[in-house]
Amino acid sequence: MPKITYKTHDDKTHIIDVQNGLTVMEGAIQNDIPGIDADCGGGMSCSTCHVYVDEEWLDKLPAKEDGEEDMLDMVFEPKKNSRLSCQLIVSDNLDGLVVNIPSKQG
Amino acid sequence: MNKTDVLIIGAGPTGLFCAHQLGIIGLGCEIVDNLDKAGGQCIELYPDKPIYDIPAIPECTGKELTNNLLKQIKPFNFNFHLNQRVEEIKKVNDRWQVKTSDNKQFDVASIVIAGGVGSFEPRKFPVKDCEKYEGNTLFYSVKDKSIFKDKTISIFGGGDSALDWAIELSNTSKVNLIHRRDGFSGMEASVQKVKGLNDQGKINLYTKYQLNSVSGEDKINSVKIKHDEGEIKEIKSDYVLGFFGLIMQLGPILDWGLNIDKKKIEVNTENFETNIDGIFAIGDICSYPGKLKLILSGFHEGALAARGCFKYAKPDEKLRFEFTTTSKAAQERLGVKND
C-alpha cells in the first residue's frame, strides 16, 4: 500500500499506509490526523482540507482543475504548493508523497 | 419572546424537512439560520451543482432542492429568523429559553440542532494585525457603502463578491483590487469589466499579490502587499475589504454541555436526542455508529427527531402514527382540500 507522510503544524510526522483509490484527505480523516477538517466531505466545495505539498512532488501530481484553484483562493495562507487533499487520489505513483498540514483551515 | 413547540437551528435541507415533519404531526416551530437565506450548504456551497442521490429525484441542484423543500413546508407558515445565530440556551422549568445574536428570544419545549458543519462565518485574513481594525476600517462584508465615498479602498479576493464590489465602488472611490493569481473564480463578464476599468485607470489591479501587513494608528492608512516572487509594495488605503468566502464554525454550540467529538454531536438512533433531554441533533452535525453524511439520512433523522419532540411539546397526549395519504388531520394541516 502506498505510504503517505502527513506533517502536522506542530512538527509531528505521521506515515500512513493509504489504500489506492482513497484520497489523501480520506487517509488523514480515517487515521485521525489533526488539522484536516474536510467539512464538505470531499466535494471540492469548502477548502478545509488544504495541504502544502512537498516541492519535489509538485510536478508529479495530477494538475489542478479550475474548481480546485478557485477554492484555493479562499484558504488560509495559500502558497504555490497549496492543494486540496480531497483532490489527490492515492495510487502507486503517489507512494512516498509528503504533505504539510497548515496551522489552520480558515 | 416567541413561544412555540420547537426551535430548529439551521435551515439546510435537514432542518427544513424536520420542520415539515413537525408540521405534519401538528407541532409548531421557528427556524433560525446564520445565512441570509434558507438552504444551508446546498445554497451556499453548491447551488448549481446537481445532486443525484435524493430518493425519487434522479437529478436536482442544491437550489432546486431547497426551493422544493420550502414549497413543501409552505402550508405551515413557519417563521424564519435569518442572519443570526443562536448564542445562548437556558433551561427554565422544563422549557428552553433561547437567545440569538440579533437578540430574538424564544421559549420552546425542545430544540433541534440541524446546524450542518456549523454556522457560516467569513474567512479572515491570515495577517494577525487585521483583527485590530476589524469592524472599523477592515470588513468582510459591506453593510453601508456610503462610508467608502471618496476614500481609497483595497479589496482582496478573486470571487464574485470581490469583483462586484470593486466595480461598484470604483464609481465613487479609489479602488485597489488585489488577488493571489491571474485567474479569477468570479463571473467572466465581471473579470472583463474589472480589466477594462484597470485599463482606464479606474481600478488598480494587482495580481499574484497577497496581503503582507496593515498599518495605521486607530484606523488603517496603508497596506503592504507581497508578490509571489517576494517583492513588497506599500499602498495607501483608508479601508480594506476581504472576500474569501465563508467557513463553517460550530461557535456557541460547543458551550452547551453536549457530548461533542470531532465537531459532531453524539445522538441516539432512536430519536436523535443528544445527551441533554429535549435537545436533538440531526444531519451532518450529528454522529452515531454507521452515520452516513447524506441528505437522505438527514431526512430520516429529522422525521424521527420531530416525533421525539412531541412528548416535550404535548406531554399529556399520545402521538398516533399516521400516513399522509389517509390522515385527515395531516391533510388539514397541509391545507389539502378533499371533496
Interface residues (C-beta under 8 A of the other chain):
Chain A: D37 D39 C40 G41 G43 S45 C46 S47 T48 D66 E69 D70 D73 M74 F76 E77 P78 K80 Q105 G106
Chain B: Q41 L45 Y46 K49 V117 G118 R123 P126 G157 G158 G159 H179 R180 R181 G183 S185 Q210 D228 F244 G245 I247 M248 K263 K293
